[in-house]
């Protein structure tokens, strides 16, 4: 550890020493040496100038791309800020962006799949044409014989070669015995030109999609980064709430006292109580008829039916045999305050109604206890499970998994 901590100091000292000695040594050498004759300015060849110009253009293109990326990032951050705490809108943006990324990736994959056989076909045609140099040379010779000037670099541009072959055929410069070969050659050259045009179009499409993909991936990355930050903040807040809820549970002597303490001393429980009150005031039908459209929406954030009107309609939270009924004698001179169900080990427990989670954790001899605020002043309590899978403040819908029975 000591050697490791000294290494940077030694390195810095050596660097300073070298930096201090070199200039003195150079000055001494220059003082002793005779002055060198003036040198003629070095001329930079045109090729080097072209290379330097190309490098400058590349650097400028990189700078422009960097500026565009930074501007795009700033714009996206402003967009994220404008969304604020609208969870649905924020999540929808992530889903939409991810969908666009997948769509662009699919288009790119399809383009690459189309390009592969096109490239193979082009290479095969080029190889075939290379083997028929003799036919092309004969065509050129025929054009020269009738005074036509052959275009330079004939084998480099398929378009020029095709034009020359067609001209030779139209002018009758091709010998009759070579006409069939020339026609095949012309057809292959035409196919090569078409292929090159198609490949160019596909590559242009690919370049555009890659550009779009880079933008969408940047967008998605920023949204995910923001989501993770928000989740971290929420997780910290939930940790604090859990600790506060556990403290309130230790202070409460019974369930009624616990609920009262939660709704007055816990932010998530008090928010749930206010949301439940608003839901009741906003008017669920007195008849208890469910809002069918709301029932079909798994993302609903308020009850689809008033709890007070749902008697006889609530599903059991777990499969099993009912061993105690609500209102039955409890054998101690009182009555049962709930329904007891004998369930299989590991049985899945689901919410019997829509509601807000106001407590999730151990409480006295109840074991793990889950309390839902169902609205209208009603609370639903589930006890005796091994593990709870929902958290404080969460709104759950009927049938949503909330806990698991013990093994």
Buried (B, 14 or more C-beta within 10 A) or exposed (E): EEEEEEEEEEEEEEEEEEEEEEEEEEEEEEEEEEEEEEEEEEEEEEEEEEEEEEEEEEEEEEEEEEEEEEEBBEEBEEEBEEBEEEEEEBBEBBEBBBEBBEBBBEBBEBBEEBBEEBEEBBEEBBEEBEEBEEBBEBBBEBBEEEEBEBBEEBEEBBBBBBBBBBBBBEEEBBEEEBEEBBEEBBEBBBBBBEBBEBBEEBEEBBEEBEEBBBBBBBBBEBBEEBBEEEEEEEEEBBEEBBEBBBEBBEEBEEBEEBBBBBBEBBEBBBBBBEBBBEBBEEEBEEEBEBBEEBBEEEEBBBBBBBBBBBEEEBEEBBEBEEEBEEEEEEEEEEEBEEBBBEBEEEBBBBBBBBBBBBBBBBBBEBEBBBBBBBBBEBBBBBBBBBEBBBBBBBBBBBBBEBBBBEE
